[in-house]
Amino acid sequence: MKRLVQVLMLLVLIAVLAISPVTNANDAFPRKTVEFIVPWAAGGGVDTLMRAIAAVFPKYANNEQMIIKNVPGGGGAIGFNEAAKARPDGYTLTSGTTPLITK
């Protein structure tokens, strides 16, 4: 029984040590301007929605701004291509539609 308690205590200690760096690694996000690429022309549904979100974004995102960038053409392919080539740091976002996912 004593051996079982020692093993359980060791497992708990390992679990606590394994979890602690995760809680300390939470940096504030975002730390710079977020760019949202809308792969269609200005004035569409996604553009209107994202501009409304961008207006309140600083309130919830450490006073950082969200830039809306319209990249129309090719049925959205040009904008999606630009988003795919963006640096994978989480500061460039885009949006898709259901037909793109289901085809």
C-alpha positions as CSV (number, residue, x, y, z in Angstrom):
1,M,0.0,0.0,0.0
2,K,2.9,2.4,0.8
3,R,4.4,1.7,-2.6
4,L,1.1,2.5,-4.3
5,V,0.8,5.8,-2.5
6,Q,4.4,6.7,-3.5
7,V,3.7,5.9,-7.1
8,L,0.5,7.9,-7.1
9,M,2.2,10.9,-5.5
10,L,4.9,10.7,-8.1
11,L,2.3,10.7,-10.9
12,V,0.6,13.7,-9.4
13,L,3.9,15.6,-9.2
14,I,4.7,14.8,-12.8
15,A,1.3,15.9,-13.9
16,V,1.6,19.2,-12.0
17,L,5.0,19.9,-13.4
18,A,3.8,19.0,-16.9
19,I,0.8,21.4,-16.8
20,S,2.5,24.4,-15.1
21,P,4.5,25.6,-18.2
22,V,1.2,25.7,-20.2
23,T,-0.4,28.1,-17.8
24,N,2.6,30.4,-17.8
25,A,3.0,30.4,-21.6
26,N,-0.2,32.4,-22.2
27,D,0.9,35.6,-23.9
28,A,-1.5,38.5,-24.6
29,F,-3.0,38.1,-28.1
30,P,-2.9,40.1,-30.2
31,R,0.2,42.1,-29.8
32,K,0.0,43.8,-33.3
33,T,-2.6,44.7,-35.9
34,V,-4.7,41.8,-37.2
35,E,-5.4,41.6,-40.9
36,F,-8.5,40.0,-42.2
37,I,-8.5,39.2,-45.9
38,V,-12.0,39.3,-47.5
39,P,-11.6,37.4,-50.8
40,W,-14.5,39.2,-52.4
41,A,-15.3,42.8,-53.4
42,A,-16.3,45.4,-50.8
43,G,-20.0,45.6,-49.8
44,G,-20.8,41.9,-49.6
45,G,-22.1,40.0,-46.6
46,V,-18.7,38.9,-45.3
47,D,-17.2,42.4,-45.8
48,T,-20.1,44.1,-44.0
49,L,-19.9,41.6,-41.1
50,M,-16.1,41.9,-40.7
51,R,-16.3,45.7,-40.8
52,A,-18.8,45.6,-37.9
53,I,-16.5,43.2,-36.0
54,A,-13.5,45.3,-36.7
55,A,-15.2,48.3,-35.2
56,V,-15.5,46.7,-31.8
57,F,-12.3,44.5,-32.1
58,P,-10.0,46.9,-30.1
59,K,-12.3,46.7,-27.1
60,Y,-11.7,43.0,-26.8
61,A,-8.2,42.7,-28.2
62,N,-5.8,44.7,-26.1
63,N,-6.6,47.9,-28.1
64,E,-5.1,46.4,-31.3
65,Q,-6.8,47.2,-34.6
66,M,-8.2,44.8,-37.3
67,I,-7.6,45.8,-40.9
68,I,-10.1,44.6,-43.5
69,K,-8.4,43.9,-46.8
70,N,-10.6,43.2,-49.8
71,V,-8.9,41.0,-52.5
72,P,-11.5,40.2,-55.1
73,G,-11.1,38.1,-58.2
74,G,-11.3,34.5,-59.3
75,G,-14.4,33.7,-57.3
76,G,-12.3,34.3,-54.1
77,A,-9.3,32.3,-55.3
78,I,-6.9,35.3,-55.4
79,G,-7.8,36.3,-51.8
80,F,-7.6,32.7,-50.5
81,N,-4.2,32.3,-52.2
82,E,-2.9,35.5,-50.6
83,A,-4.1,34.2,-47.2
84,A,-2.5,30.8,-47.7
85,K,0.8,32.5,-48.4
86,A,0.6,34.7,-45.4
87,R,3.0,34.2,-42.5
88,P,1.4,31.5,-40.2
89,D,1.5,33.6,-37.0
90,G,-2.2,34.0,-36.5
91,Y,-2.3,37.7,-37.5
92,T,-3.7,37.1,-41.0
93,L,-7.2,35.7,-41.1
94,T,-9.7,35.0,-43.9
95,S,-13.2,33.6,-44.4
96,G,-14.7,30.9,-46.5
97,T,-18.2,30.0,-47.6
98,T,-20.2,26.8,-47.4
99,P,-20.0,26.0,-51.2
100,L,-16.2,26.1,-51.0
101,I,-16.2,23.5,-48.2
102,T,-18.8,21.2,-49.7
103,K,-17.5,20.9,-53.2
